[in-house]
Each structure stands twice: as structure tokens, then as C-alpha cells.
Amino acid sequence: MSTAKHPNIILILTDHFRRDALGKSTPNLMALAAEGTQFTNAYCATPLCGPSRISIITGMYPSQTGVCGNQADVIHPELRNDTFMHHLQQAGYYTAMIGKHHYIDSYGYCIDVTENDEELRRYGFDYIFQVQDDGENGHNDDEYTNYLKKQGKLETFREALRKGGFRHVFDDPDETADGFIGVNGIRFVEDYIEDRPFYLNLSFIGPHPPMWHPSELQHDPEAMSPPLGAPDEASVRLRRAHYMDKCALIDAYVGQLVETLKAKGIYDNTVIIFTSDHGDCLGDYGIWDKRYFYENSAGVPLLMCGPGIPKEERMNGPRVSKALVSHLDLYPTILRIAGAKLAFDRRRPGLDIPAMVRGEPHIGRNAVFAELATCAMVRTGNWKLVFDPEQGGVQHLYNLAVDPLEQQNLAGVAGYEHVTLDLVQRLLTHRIQQTQYTHIKEEQRLQRMHILP
């Protein structure tokens, strides 16, 4: 058991988990939120699995890492050796990854990914336990399929994958992929005996499709909210109900993990962070995908609790922060929690989240950014703009203060030219600052562009 001064850190990462999925169906997650801070304006750096996860561990945007799609090449060794996990190792942490990572893409390769553990360790992990998406493990092998093979259940699983549907082939929650991940994450905590703090990335694959879950449907489709900007159809509500069952399944294992931490006597010295690589439109606007900048796709759930995380905001409830937060903030936040050295690096715009919540001077932002392919988003306190030069420029403009559900696109509407110009300038300024810089000596000189008549 760790007796070190610095806390253990657990990053619980999900896939396709919307902000509004947190609530009555996720009591264990809400209990954690009540122990710390929940963020209602958190965003991924990009609404796509692989690029988002690489951005989290490097603290950089896809335009900086070069990972802009799910089937991209692995990141450059220099950047791979500069993940926050590497810095945690240098700070004395034991680092573990259990579940889905998507740092190295293996879609369609027909390989056993567990044979590639050594390559994944180079990202800064001491312990690896890989599980891929349901579907991707229909042709690849991982810890989960190898487990099913030993149980004589692999072909039953893969046949069910081919047939599709919502009902999981196994009724035992522990035999689902997310249950298998949860069980092994709990086992890691139970068995941990190192005399140093640990970092655990417990990464569930749900509620990523297929929307499988054990037993009968627990959520009433009629009780599901109708889709935004799309017809209210029974099939949409049904899929949403299955989606929420999958979210509830993950929540149950979070609860078991917390109980394990408490039984082991290390809960009070453990920081827990919960988020998702991105959200999901889930039928909103007629879209069943995440590659968009709507709130339900680019926005992500984020909550933190544990030593050093602000808790009570008022006497009658937990702290809820409306601060603009980016996934890129996790890089410096995790390292500061760990007491690791953090040198200034202009390539990394992330901020210390607890310091932001505490209102420390000069810690905070007035805009947050995200990008995907040729598209880019800027969100300020009230406004969101989406710009794509390949599609003609400004595509979306929303006043989130009066239109939080993004029902009225003001792009190109007369009377909004000034706010449009301001937001486009912010995007341009941000991109230049992130990709162009020079030596300090030149920065200290006033530079002017001289245009000949």
C-alpha cells in the first residue's frame, strides 16, 4: 500500500459519454461529483477517439501532435516520451493502463494486441491490460477475447457481434467488456502493494456502440428526452434508453471501485477524475456520430474529487463550476497534483484546473478551442463559432446564453457581423500562437510588416 505523500491518481475515461448522461442513472458518479467539483463547460480538444486521447496525454491539439484521425500513425518518439505518464514515472509514480487506450490504432489488423504491450509501455506505462472496442475485437484479440477463449465463449460473442442488436450475449455484467475492464481495474487496486503512489487510467469502452448491456432494458424509452432538431421517433428513444443502460453499467463499476478504495484505506488519498474522450450526438440534429462541434459531441462530462480538489461551493450543495475547461488542462493538472516538475512550454496551453476553480489570479480563460480535420471551434462565455475553410468559412454561430440547445444558427445572419469577426479573429490568433513562435530575443522586439506602395 502506498504511504507516499502525493496522492494516487485515477483517470476514469469513457467513450461517447455525453454530459447530460450524468444524473439519476449514474448515482455513483454524482456521489463523486458531490465530493469535489463538476464542470459543466468542459470540452475535448477534438471530438474523435484517437486524436482526443493523444491530446489528453500530450496536452496538445491534433494540429500539433499530427494525430488527426483514428487510423493515424503513432506519435513521434520525442512527443511519446513527453506524455504526462512519463513525467509521473519520473516523479515516482507507478503507472497503469487498463482497458481501451487508442494511442495505437489496430483496426482491421487481425492481430493480438496484447503482443504489442511493450510498444505501449513506451508511452509511459509500467503496467498494461488492453481491451478494445466491441466490434474491433471482432477481428483482433485482446485481454477480453483471450479471457472469452479460455471460457469457451469467444465464438458465441463474435457471432452475436455479427448479428447485431442491443441485448448482450452474456447476462452476467462481469462478462461484458466494460464489466471485464471494471473488474480488472478493481483487482489492480486490491492487489496494489507498491510503496509509492499509483496512476491508473481505467478506460471503459462504453457507451461506444454497439449499445450492448446485460439483462433486460432498465431505462424506459418513453422517459428518454426527444432528439434536438430531429423528429421524435420511437426508434431514437429506444436507442437512447439502451445507451443509458450502458452508462449505468459503467457507473456501477465506478461505485465498486470507490468501495474498494475505501476498504483498502486509500480513498482519502486518491484523486479521481472522470471524463470522456468526446460525447455523441445520439440522434440530435439527425446525427448518430460524434464528429461535430455541437455541445453534446464536443462537450464532455468532467468531475474531479480528492486531495486538493475544491469541494463545497455553498452550504446546500456540491461545487459546480461553469469555467471554460479543456481536456488539455488535464496534462498540467495531473502533474501538479503529483508534485511533478512542470517546465513552461508554449506548445501546451493547458491550465491548472483546481487553481482555476479557486479563482487564483491570472488562472482562467475567456475562450476554449477544439478542432477536427479542416474544422475549428471557438467557445467563449456566451458564443460558439465553427469555422471550416473547406466549406466556405463560418458554418455555425450560436448564442449559447439564449440558445443553449443550438437551435438557431446565426451564421451569415445580418446584425451578427461584429461578433462573427471577433470570434474568427480569436480563432486566427489562437492558431498562430499555437503554431508560430520565435526565440525570446526576437519576441522582445517590436515587429512590423512594411508594405511597399
Buried (B, 14 or more C-beta within 10 A) or exposed (E): EBEBEBBBBBBBBBBBBBBEBBEEBBBBBBBBBBBBBBBBBBBBBBBBBBBBBBBBBBBBBBBBBBBBBBEBEBBEEEBBEBBBBBBBBEBBBBBBBBBBBBBBBBBEEEEBBBEBBEBBBBBBBBBBBBBBBBBBBBBBBBBBBBBBEEEEBBEEBBEBBEEEEBBBBBEEBEBBBBBBBBBBBBEBBEEBEEEBBBBBBBBBBBBBBBBBBBEEBBBEBEEBEEBBBBEEEEEBBBBBBBBBBBBBBBBBBBBBBBEBBEEBEBBEBBBBBBBBBBBBBBBBBEBEEBBBBBBBBBBBBBBBBBBBBBEEEEEEEBBEBEBBBBBBBBBBBBBBBBBBEBEEEEBBBBBBBBBBBEEEEEBBBEBBBBBBBEBBBBBBEEBBBBBBEEEEEBBBBBBBEEBEEBEEBBBEEEEBEEBBEEBBEBBEEBBEEBEEEEEEEEEEEEEEEEEEE
